[in-house]
Amino acid sequence: MKSASVNDIKKELKTLPHESLVTVCLRLAKFKAENKELLTYLLFEAEDLPAYVAAIKAEIDEAFVEINSEKSYLAKKKLRKIIRITNKYIRYVGEKETEADLLLYICQHMKDAAMVSSRNVQIHNIYMQLLKKSVKAIDTLHEDLQYEYIRMVNGLDIDV
């Protein structure tokens, strides 16, 4: 079965009565946990973006406390999990400024925890990929915001 395009779905949703629209949204929420999380964000948390970002940062802080930096395999695995969850939240928000902010926040944590070094090439590569991804998001922002974020990136660059 082939899925309809987003444009076709949008047109069809516009024609549905209110009760049917609520029913469709509830079925969507029951189908997958990620859909439920997205609906929760859109309905309850989208109005207060700074509080939502602060909650994500608190979750990142908790996750970094749990990282076992003694075993690089476990540290890398936990780091990838943090990035995967953060990317999910970034998709929910859909703003490049938030993406850059959260990715740089993870990079700062990695640098503060002394995880980035020449000893572990894999973690160093993850760090560099995060920096590249954040710079790509920064390039789409307004010039004033770009300046602030580029200063943050320059402070995170390391010589290994």
Steps between C-alpha positions, in 0.01 A plus 500: 500500500638837400474795741333821397707814467506758778313742278220246439477426872482874575213548254311205643547616860355840408180333381449291815256615770639579846392171661659293226822700527519434874441129438778487239744675736417262784549195277830643387607548863409142587690357205854596596668651808691754290173632355366539853813690605469732201133569575590567864760752390266671253206519740665575833859617461532686170384830651787510751805407294764625751354276771493205260865557403592530869329165567694341215825643636416361845445159342836529322665593831355191668614278214855634514517424871425135418782469245776262602801680356737225613382262228503673165262250338230566759564874491466504120181295518342730759613806306331374184181442700511859629545630146221280364253623763608861452454472123147373561422809710659722236268351237201579722598865535607545140707817554863535399580725797388232745693238303820701519447577868445138602781357289746756634377418851591135447839601358565717804417207730734275305779753525440564872502126571832469314350236273652653189861400458732344250488172693146420394458571131135390489384743768711773341326431166157518667602835650616633164178382331295683763702816441451472122127443542468798733697726261269390218199601712668828598553594134123523452449744790488880504840673499477621860422152628768355275762719663414378852489134403821519296673641809374198693628264230841670501515449876424129453755431228781292636848425383559129521 
